[in-house]
Amino acid sequence: MEIGKGKLIAFLREVDKHLSRKIKIIAVGGTAMTLLELKPSTIDIDFELPHEDVEEFENATKMFAHGIKKIDTFSDGLIFSQQLPDDHLEKIIPVKIHFNNIQLYSLHPIDIVVTKIGRLESKDIQDIGACIKKFKLTKNEVKNGAKAVDYIGREENYKINLRHVLDRFF
């Protein structure tokens, strides 16, 4: 099931109703790209939250039938198989939609790119290309962003994927 921006916002509005306090949500991956209008939809929902907000968010999602098969939550900069540097939160982009309890943000496009490099499936390559094109990311920005990431897994795989991305897009 494809999840477009409207469905994402409707989902978050419903979550917002079931929260007992304010929380910060940072969209990552395809979810971020959908909110930033880099792609029309995503196949799942991926959010990063401060560790103290994860339980509150997950409890709120259980309070209503939303029909979304997969909702992944990441915490404190550990996104997919990459640990983003601590300063990644200084670059997040506010998503200008009003909620009562949710403060909604998107990862910065450079951080979207470096987290997608780890897996690098065909859809990730397309997503990386869209981020690079729309936000006019440079080769040095991608290279430096990737250097700042700690890859959890075989480091050589990440380096191979990074070389592929740099060769393909620059």
Phi and psi in degrees as a GROMACS rama.xvg file:
@    title "Ramachandran Plot"
@    xaxis  label "Phi"
@    yaxis  label "Psi"
@TYPE xy
-80.7671  140.107  GLU-2
-118.81  106.833  ILE-3
-84.959  176.835  GLY-4
-58.4254  -42.472  LYS-5
-60.8693  -43.1553  GLY-6
-68.0939  -37.7833  LYS-7
-60.0275  -45.9554  LEU-8
-66.8419  -41.1951  ILE-9
-62.2655  -41.6796  ALA-10
-59.5144  -48.111  PHE-11
-66.4896  -33.7827  LEU-12
-63.0991  -39.4603  ARG-13
-69.6348  -42.8254  GLU-14
-57.2123  -45.2344  VAL-15
-53.5755  -38.7636  ASP-16
-64.4082  -26.1985  LYS-17
-102.29  6.4271  HIS-18
-87.6882  141.82  LEU-19
-93.7635  -6.40275  SER-20
-158.746  172.524  ARG-21
-74.5433  139.56  LYS-22
-136.469  159.258  ILE-23
-105.753  129.747  LYS-24
-124.406  130.245  ILE-25
-117.219  116.727  ILE-26
-72.4725  138.687  ALA-27
-129.435  168.623  VAL-28
57.3195  -141.251  GLY-29
-63.792  -27.7487  GLY-30
-64.1691  -46.1148  THR-31
-62.0588  -43.9294  ALA-32
-63.4382  -35.3665  MET-33
-68.7422  -43.7297  THR-34
-66.8461  -32.01  LEU-35
-84.2502  2.28267  LEU-36
60.3853  37.9421  GLU-37
-90.5143  -19.2426  LEU-38
-150.177  154.407  LYS-39
-74.2981  -23.7597  PRO-40
-161.322  170.1  SER-41
-130.118  162.788  THR-42
-96.6794  -15.2983  ILE-43
-148.374  177.133  ASP-44
-114.487  129.041  ILE-45
-128.603  124.103  ASP-46
-132.555  146.243  PHE-47
-104.585  137.511  GLU-48
-135.834  150.934  LEU-49
-57.5888  144.613  PRO-50
-54.8035  -31.3907  HIS-51
-73.817  -11.0002  GLU-52
-102.514  -10.688  ASP-53
-60.6221  -50.7455  VAL-54
-62.2345  -42.1132  GLU-55
-59.4396  -46.2315  GLU-56
-63.4356  -50.1118  PHE-57
-62.2677  -38.9429  GLU-58
-63.1582  -41.1613  ASN-59
-63.9491  -36.4767  ALA-60
-69.1909  -20.4583  THR-61
-85.733  -5.30405  LYS-62
-86.1132  -4.82335  MET-63
-152.467  157.31  PHE-64
-83.69  115.313  ALA-65
-113.35  -15.8491  HIS-66
72.0057  9.55572  GLY-67
-91.8323  123.101  ILE-68
-69.6083  -40.999  LYS-69
-132.876  118.196  LYS-70
-124.924  113.094  ILE-71
-102.302  136.426  ASP-72
-117.889  134.833  THR-73
-118.863  159.768  PHE-74
-137.786  141.863  SER-75
53.7989  43.5401  ASP-76
86.474  -4.20268  GLY-77
-89.0791  97.7332  LEU-78
-113.5  122.646  ILE-79
52.7537  -115.362  PHE-80
-113.995  23.3572  SER-81
-123.503  138.521  GLN-82
-99.5725  110.949  GLN-83
-73.7747  153.268  LEU-84
-65.0582  156.711  PRO-85
-56.1788  -30.9686  ASP-86
-79.4145  3.95929  ASP-87
-62.1861  -26.445  HIS-88
-70.6126  -20.7379  LEU-89
-72.2846  -16.7497  GLU-90
-105.763  -4.78213  LYS-91
-60.3157  152.462  ILE-92
-107.721  123.499  ILE-93
-64.5438  136.079  PRO-94
-97.885  117.846  VAL-95
-82.1656  70.1843  LYS-96
-130.287  129.168  ILE-97
-82.6992  131.008  HIS-98
-131.341  159.419  PHE-99
-76.1131  -41.2683  ASN-100
-118.495  -12.7139  ASN-101
-100.43  130.943  ILE-102
-103.613  109.901  GLN-103
-102.478  132.768  LEU-104
-136.139  167.754  TYR-105
-122.403  146.655  SER-106
-57.6339  151.478  LEU-107
-65.7633  144.794  HIS-108
-52.95  -35.3049  PRO-109
-64.4285  -36.1972  ILE-110
-74.3324  -30.197  ASP-111
-62.3685  -46.8527  ILE-112
-60.44  -50.425  VAL-113
-68.669  -26.2246  VAL-114
-77.5432  -27.7848  THR-115
-78.3789  -22.4768  LYS-116
-62.8978  -33.3437  ILE-117
-58.7992  -41.6634  GLY-118
-91.0411  -48.5895  ARG-119
50.3437  51.6909  LEU-120
-79.8927  172.213  GLU-121
-58.5224  -38.7881  SER-122
-66.3622  -32.0678  LYS-123
-67.9069  -38.5776  ASP-124
-61.7489  -43.6806  ILE-125
-62.0444  -43.5968  GLN-126
-63.9854  -41.892  ASP-127
-60.7746  -45.4757  ILE-128
-59.2463  -41.4364  GLY-129
-64.4163  -42.1853  ALA-130
-64.136  -45.4823  CYS-131
-61.3611  -44.7753  ILE-132
-67.621  -52.9467  LYS-133
-67.3528  -38.9576  LYS-134
-99.6879  7.06154  PHE-135
50.3546  46.5292  LYS-136
-70.2019  143.425  LEU-137
-98.4524  164.145  THR-138
-57.8658  -43.7056  LYS-139
-65.3878  -37.1779  ASN-140
-62.5781  -44.0095  GLU-141
-65.7339  -46.6709  VAL-142
-61.1855  -47.3336  LYS-143
-66.8792  -38.2507  ASN-144
-62.4642  -41.2001  GLY-145
-67.4007  -35.9799  ALA-146
-64.7201  -29.5491  LYS-147
-80.4939  -8.61211  ALA-148
-91.0514  140.269  VAL-149
-98.0239  119.001  ASP-150
-90.5396  128.816  TYR-151
-96.6822  105.477  ILE-152
142.308  -157.3  GLY-153
-76.8299  107.421  ARG-154
-55.4571  -36.1642  GLU-155
-61.4035  -34.9045  GLU-156
-61.9215  -42.5439  ASN-157
-63.4714  -42.2109  TYR-158
-64.1495  -39.817  LYS-159
-63.0506  -45.2054  ILE-160
-62.6239  -40.627  ASN-161
-62.7724  -45.4061  LEU-162
-59.053  -41.9641  ARG-163
-60.2057  -46.0907  HIS-164
-63.8004  -45.688  VAL-165
-62.8278  -42.1074  LEU-166
-66.447  -37.765  ASP-167
-73.424  -39.9577  ARG-168
-103.045  -9.73653  PHE-169
